[in-house]
Amino acid sequence: NAGVTQTPKFRVLKTGQSMTLLCAQDMNHEYMYWYRQDPGMGLRLIHYSVGEGTTAKGEVPDGYNVSRLKKQNFLLGLESAAPSQTSVYFCASKWPYTEAFFGQGTRLTVV
Amino acid sequence: AQSVTQPDIHITVSEGASLELRCNYSYGATPYLFWYVQSPGQGLQLLLKYFSGDTLVQGIKGFEAEFKRSQSSFNLRKPSVHWSDAAEYFCAVGAKDQGAQKLVFGQGTRLTINP
């Protein structure tokens, strides 16, 4: 039982490049989330999904897109990376009315 | 919309001393409340949660937290800290009437333990 798995764990991008972060959960959770963590700012919600085929914007959605084609996967895309997107990205999943389970994070550097 | 404030960015305590980390939330209805801990380079691990019932909740690693509706607070406590408690701690709030769909996190409190 792996829980929440994020791929990749580290990545360096050049400004303007694109990439996709993958989150996979094996707990059959309905809800999935993408957060970014920056020093002194805690975790800020980028996008989330309350079920397969659904997505919604969080607090800081600009510059990111997401898709949830399968219940167990939640993809975060950066179409044209900017240095301001240098951050640690966390995926999480949960059932309604319960706590969230987090992945180990993806450290992204945009140069 | 809900929000969370953790007033202390960084706290230093001596090993064996007691600890209290503050958390204040803003939400118009009954919230779901959580404390998570993050060790360096790791993801977040749930320490404890409050959904309803007894306002004093026990968690893992000897931590407890008390929900005080009148003060909109959910402070985390531990009677005697260990060096392994050094980490960053996050308080989070979820809207109960929405199944806690969205968890809003505070800015975090970094805990340093002096030997």
Contacts between the chains, C-beta under 8 A, distances in Angstrom:
chain1	res1	chain2	res2	distance
A	4	B	43	7.8
A	31	B	101	6.3
A	33	B	103	7.5
A	35	B	105	7.6
A	40	B	9	6.9
A	40	B	107	6.3
A	40	B	108	8.0
A	41	B	107	6.2
A	42	B	6	7.8
A	42	B	90	6.3
A	42	B	105	4.6
A	42	B	106	5.5
A	42	B	107	4.2
A	42	B	108	5.0
A	43	B	44	7.8
A	43	B	90	6.8
A	43	B	105	4.2
A	44	B	105	7.7
A	45	B	102	6.4
A	45	B	103	7.7
A	45	B	104	7.4
A	48	B	101	7.3
A	48	B	102	6.5
A	50	B	101	5.9
A	58	B	102	7.2
A	90	B	43	6.4
A	90	B	44	7.1
A	92	B	44	7.8
A	92	B	103	7.8
A	94	B	100	7.6
A	96	B	99	3.3
A	96	B	100	6.9
A	96	B	101	7.2
A	97	B	32	7.5
A	97	B	51	7.3
A	97	B	96	7.8
A	97	B	99	5.1
A	97	B	100	6.0
A	98	B	100	7.3
A	99	B	34	5.8
A	99	B	46	5.0
A	99	B	49	5.3
A	100	B	46	8.0
A	100	B	103	5.7
A	101	B	46	7.9
A	102	B	36	7.8
A	102	B	43	4.1
A	102	B	44	4.4
A	102	B	45	7.7
A	103	B	43	5.7
A	104	B	42	6.6
A	104	B	43	4.6
A	105	B	41	7.9
A	105	B	42	7.6
A	105	B	43	5.7
